[in-house]
């Protein structure tokens, strides 16, 4: 697998390896992230549309944590901002910034597919 795909996309592989130890662990966690995203992203949208900020917060918190471990700095920051806003029940912020969050999540998913499927 070509780690240049990750680093050229702005993924902080150095920080990720400091957290996870080695590339085998990174690859396992990255694969889990992809699998989890298949249900996580549609559920985030469902909770947003239902105005369910409590469950929305749980999912964006999980995405923030996973992103931080994997070196997805921007996605971790965006997820954190959504976590704080949903915790405060600030649905206006969440709605206004939702597309940016999803665009970055999908960008990361595409990069991981390129990297893992080489």
N, C-alpha and C positions, 0 to 999 in steps of 0.2 A: 504494500500500500504506500502511496506517495504522500508523505506528510506535507509536501510543498503545497498541495491543494488546500490544506488547512491554514498554513501560515500565510499564504498569498491572499486568503479570504479574510485575514485579520483575526484569526483565532489565536488566542494566547496559549500556544501549546506548552510553553515553558511553565506557565502557572499551572496548567492542567496536570503536567507530569509531576510537579511539586506536590499536588494534591493526591494524585492517583498512583504514582510510583513508576509505572512503565507503560509502554505502548500496548501491551496485551490487555492490561486493565482498561486503558483508555478506549481501546476498540470495543471491549465488552460493554462498557458504560455507554459509549456512543451508539452502539447497536440497540441497547435498551432504551435510550432516549428516542430513537427513531420509532421503535415499536410503541412506546408510551405515547408519542405524539399523535399516532393514528387515532387514538381515542381522546387524548387530552385536548387537542385543539378544537374538535367539534363540541366537546363538553364545555369548554370555556365560552364558546359562542352561545351555546344553549343557555348557560347561566347568565350571560350578559343580557340576552333577549328576554329572559324571565325576570331580570332585575334582582337575581339571587346573588348578592354581593358576598355572602358568607361562603358559599361553595366556589364562587369565582376566585375569592381570595386564596382558598386552599390550593386550587390548581395553579394559579400564577406564582404562588409561593414555591410549589414543587418545581415549576419550570425555572424559577430564579435559582434555586439550589442546584439543580442539575446543570444549568448553564454555567454557573460559577465554577463548578468542578471541572467542566469540560473546556473552559477557556473561552466561552461565548460571552465576552465582556459586555457588548452592547445589549444582547438579549437579556442578560442578567440584570442590567441597569433598568431596562424598560419593564421587565417583569416586576422588579422591586418597586418601581413607581406605581405600577398597577396594584401591587399588593397593598401598599400604603393607602392608595386612593380607595380601594374596595373596603379596606378595614375601616375607613372613615365614612363609608357609604356614599362616596363622591362619584355617583354614577355618571355625572356630566363629564368629569375628567376621563373616566374609563371609556365612555363612548367616543369622546373627541380624539382619544389617542389609541383606540383599539386597532385601527388599520395599520398604524406604524408597528405596533407589537406583532401583529400577524404577518406583516411583510418581513420583519426580521426573523421571526420563527420559521417561516417558509424558506427564507434565504439559507438559514442554517440547515434545515432539512435537506435542501437541494445539495448543499456542500457535502453533507455527510453521505448522501447517496453516492455522489461522485467519488468521494474518498473510499468508502467501504466497498463499493462495487467495482471501483477502479477501471 
